[in-house]
Amino acid sequence: MIERPAGVRIEGLSRSFGNRTVLDGLDLTIGDGEFVALLGRSGSGKSTLLRVLAGLDRYTDASTLDVPGEVAAAFQEPRLLPWQRVWRNVVLGLDAPDRRALADRALAEVGLTERANAWPLTLSGGEAQRASLARALVRDPKLLLLDEPFGALDALTRVAMHELVLRLWQQHRPAVLLVTHDVDEAVKLADRVLVLSAGRIIHDAVVDAERPRRLDDPRAVALREELLHRLGASGETLTSS
């Protein structure tokens, strides 16, 4: 495994809502440019952790909470403003000169050059997710948070989005944290796969199969079975819930 300088370093992170503890002394390190996938059942604390990393939840307790200043996120719902053209959605809130040129460059990277002036409601599901990725990457983040961005897509579109995300990651090299319920997706995309349970990371596995990955590679098969075991499942891919 390649040792990278830490882009994210968290020690002893806790977060409670009333009497319910969601994150319980969690430790996490993500190296610069590392692609990490996070698995866990509903209620395990995945979304809360992403909100903390995105700077949206500051009511936490941690002995160490080092997160790079440039953080961007893409979610399962693209969250595009329907009253703004696609290119304006990409640079929404971005304070920079020549915003249109920045938007056009980002949209070209995700294959949406011809849809720059379209209204969001005319986009397909895959196109809307591409626009969401463009909006995240136009900010040149050091940390990219992906919160189940492929969960609502059909199988063929999901495969295409996997290839796109890997290509964009290889070009830009942000640290990535992908939250997913899909074990196969985690094994296919990530350098490391973490399992979160009851607010703590209970398993940290390196994916040593070379890219492009085949899920029938013996190393991928063994890792998949181990992850399913850690999640309390067997012989099946977890689906969103």
C-alpha positions as MATLAB code, in Angstrom:
seq = 'MIERPAGVRIEGLSRSFGNRTVLDGLDLTIGDGEFVALLGRSGSGKSTLLRVLAGLDRYTDASTLDVPGEVAAAFQEPRLLPWQRVWRNVVLGLDAPDRRALADRALAEVGLTERANAWPLTLSGGEAQRASLARALVRDPKLLLLDEPFGALDALTRVAMHELVLRLWQQHRPAVLLVTHDVDEAVKLADRVLVLSAGRIIHDAVVDAERPRRLDDPRAVALREELLHRLGASGETLTSS';
ca = [
       0.000    0.000    0.000;
       1.305    3.479   -0.922;
       1.834    5.686    2.122;
       0.387    9.152    1.530;
       0.447   12.301    3.677;
      -2.811   12.541    5.595;
      -5.433   14.682    3.888;
      -8.020   13.908    6.577;
      -7.143   12.996   10.146;
      -9.809   12.429   12.790;
      -9.300   11.062   16.279;
     -11.963   10.449   18.915;
     -14.872   11.963   16.973;
     -18.205   11.749   18.812;
     -21.640   13.101   17.919;
     -24.879   12.595   19.783;
     -28.461   13.611   19.157;
     -30.192   13.735   22.518;
     -29.555   10.413   24.213;
     -28.554    8.700   20.949;
     -24.843    8.407   20.178;
     -24.287    8.331   16.412;
     -20.485    8.643   16.248;
     -18.624    7.099   19.153;
     -14.926    7.962   19.403;
     -14.360    7.431   15.677;
     -10.839    7.494   14.212;
     -10.270    8.058   10.482;
      -7.322    8.887    8.228;
      -7.550    9.474    4.472;
      -4.340   10.120    2.550;
      -3.930   12.846   -0.057;
      -5.350   11.546   -3.307;
      -6.641    8.317   -1.724;
      -9.992    6.835   -2.781;
     -11.814    5.420    0.252;
     -15.241    3.770    0.308;
     -17.390    3.668    3.444;
     -19.914    0.878    3.972;
     -22.451    0.536    6.733;
     -26.047   -0.253    7.395;
     -28.622    2.505    7.775;
     -28.193    4.304   11.071;
     -24.506    3.445   11.412;
     -23.438    7.111   11.238;
     -22.338    7.457    7.589;
     -24.332   10.576    6.763;
     -23.406   12.233   10.043;
     -19.729   11.655    9.320;
     -20.077   13.207    5.867;
     -21.807   16.251    7.329;
     -18.925   16.689    9.763;
     -16.341   16.409    6.980;
     -18.300   18.857    4.831;
     -18.351   21.378    7.676;
     -22.153   21.209    7.969;
     -22.197   19.826   11.523;
     -19.963   21.525   14.074;
     -21.656   20.196   17.207;
     -19.085   17.484   17.669;
     -16.394   16.455   20.100;
     -12.998   15.276   18.808;
      -9.414   15.315   20.020;
      -8.265   15.799   16.393;
     -10.305   17.016   13.429;
      -8.059   17.949   10.494;
      -9.922   18.378    7.204;
      -8.582   20.211    4.121;
     -10.089   23.619    3.469;
     -11.283   22.770   -0.036;
     -14.137   20.261    0.339;
     -16.877   19.522   -2.204;
     -19.723   17.017   -2.215;
     -22.070   15.226   -4.596;
     -25.199   13.486   -3.324;
     -27.694   10.866   -4.470;
     -30.017   13.725   -5.390;
     -28.165   16.109   -7.744;
     -29.789   19.118   -6.044;
     -29.754   21.313   -9.130;
     -31.779   24.523   -9.038;
     -34.471   24.110  -11.721;
     -34.680   27.853  -12.408;
     -30.978   28.116  -13.290;
     -29.340   26.885  -16.484;
     -27.014   23.917  -16.081;
     -23.838   26.002  -16.393;
     -25.062   28.409  -13.716;
     -25.731   25.466  -11.398;
     -22.147   24.318  -11.868;
     -20.680   27.617  -10.630;
     -23.424   28.387   -8.109;
     -21.883   30.250   -5.173;
     -18.436   30.258   -6.769;
     -16.658   33.604   -6.445;
     -14.299   33.634   -9.404;
     -13.727   35.632  -12.586;
     -15.036   34.251  -15.880;
     -17.425   31.822  -14.244;
     -18.847   30.741  -17.600;
     -15.443   29.574  -18.823;
     -14.943   27.591  -15.605;
     -18.389   26.014  -15.993;
     -17.774   25.123  -19.642;
     -14.448   23.478  -18.772;
     -16.002   21.423  -15.983;
     -18.964   20.398  -18.133;
     -16.616   19.321  -20.926;
     -14.818   17.032  -18.466;
     -18.059   15.221  -17.648;
     -19.314   15.127  -21.259;
     -22.044   17.746  -20.950;
     -20.752   20.507  -23.223;
     -23.919   20.495  -25.324;
     -26.165   20.679  -22.239;
     -24.603   23.804  -20.698;
     -27.613   26.010  -21.499;
     -30.246   23.354  -20.770;
     -32.686   23.533  -17.888;
     -32.025   20.906  -15.187;
     -35.463   19.324  -15.522;
     -34.633   18.332  -19.120;
     -31.612   16.270  -18.028;
     -31.644   12.498  -17.644;
     -30.685   11.027  -14.286;
     -27.151   10.312  -15.473;
     -26.768   13.791  -16.957;
     -27.947   15.397  -13.727;
     -25.342   13.435  -11.763;
     -22.669   14.482  -14.243;
     -23.663   18.105  -13.675;
     -23.452   17.525   -9.919;
     -19.921   16.134  -10.325;
     -18.951   19.109  -12.483;
     -20.211   21.450   -9.757;
     -18.055   19.647   -7.201;
     -14.895   19.462   -9.322;
     -15.015   23.065  -10.565;
     -13.994   24.016   -7.024;
     -10.799   21.946   -7.336;
     -11.373   20.254   -3.958;
      -8.724   18.507   -1.907;
     -11.494   16.284   -0.489;
     -14.431   15.039   -2.563;
     -17.373   13.557   -0.648;
     -19.687   11.256   -2.606;
     -22.882   10.345   -0.736;
     -24.441    7.429   -2.652;
     -24.320    9.397   -5.919;
     -25.160    6.356   -8.077;
     -27.943    4.858   -5.977;
     -30.847    6.099   -8.120;
     -29.298    5.247  -11.496;
     -30.026    2.260  -13.721;
     -27.348   -0.420  -14.046;
     -25.840    0.713  -17.363;
     -25.746    4.373  -16.343;
     -24.151    3.387  -13.047;
     -21.333    1.541  -14.844;
     -20.708    4.608  -17.011;
     -20.642    6.840  -13.919;
     -18.157    4.516  -12.214;
     -15.815    4.882  -15.185;
     -16.300    8.661  -15.225;
     -15.606    9.069  -11.512;
     -12.419    6.993  -11.751;
     -11.215    9.011  -14.733;
     -11.930   12.338  -13.020;
     -10.262   11.140   -9.805;
      -7.155   10.090  -11.733;
      -7.043   13.497  -13.445;
      -7.654   15.711  -10.394;
      -6.406   13.442   -7.569;
      -8.526   14.693   -4.680;
      -8.930   12.496   -1.644;
     -12.322   10.801   -2.045;
     -14.737    9.395    0.513;
     -17.532    7.442   -1.164;
     -20.477    6.413    1.001;
     -22.303    3.445   -0.486;
     -24.471    0.470    0.431;
     -23.111   -1.484   -2.540;
     -20.205   -3.789   -1.656;
     -19.355   -4.465   -5.312;
     -19.188   -0.718   -5.981;
     -16.822   -0.215   -3.057;
     -14.518   -3.049   -4.162;
     -14.515   -1.848   -7.766;
     -13.690    1.804   -7.090;
     -11.749    2.252   -3.855;
      -8.163    1.942   -2.626;
      -9.509    1.098    0.840;
     -12.905    0.019    2.110;
     -14.088    0.863    5.620;
     -17.015   -0.641    7.503;
     -18.839    1.623    9.944;
     -20.987    0.151   12.703;
     -22.513    1.788   15.776;
     -20.533    4.956   15.175;
     -17.101    3.318   14.869;
     -14.992    1.938   12.043;
     -14.849   -1.781   12.711;
     -12.949   -2.880    9.607;
     -10.367   -1.266    7.321;
      -9.405   -3.246    4.212;
      -6.909   -2.423    1.475;
      -8.049   -3.294   -2.057;
      -4.946   -4.702   -3.724;
      -6.521   -5.791   -7.009;
      -5.196   -3.770   -9.944;
      -7.369   -1.388  -11.947;
      -9.367   -1.837  -14.091;
     -10.884   -4.328  -11.658;
     -12.765   -7.497  -12.348;
     -15.119   -8.562   -9.594;
     -14.325  -12.204  -10.378;
     -10.658  -11.604   -9.503;
      -9.964  -13.963   -6.565;
      -8.718  -11.052   -4.445;
     -11.903   -9.081   -5.119;
     -14.073  -12.129   -4.393;
     -12.322  -12.757   -1.066;
     -12.608   -9.106   -0.046;
     -16.273   -9.020   -0.990;
     -17.026  -12.023    1.192;
     -15.109  -10.519    4.100;
     -16.986   -7.211    3.809;
     -20.356   -8.942    3.639;
     -19.419  -10.902    6.741;
     -18.480   -7.703    8.574;
     -21.794   -6.173    7.557;
     -23.730   -9.166    8.827;
     -24.780  -10.265    5.353;
     -23.725  -13.132    3.112;
     -23.657  -13.849   -0.612;
     -25.440  -10.685   -1.669;
     -24.851   -7.026   -2.450;
     -26.358   -4.630    0.045;
     -28.863   -2.241   -1.473;
     -29.771    1.273   -0.443;
     -32.191    1.677    2.436;
];
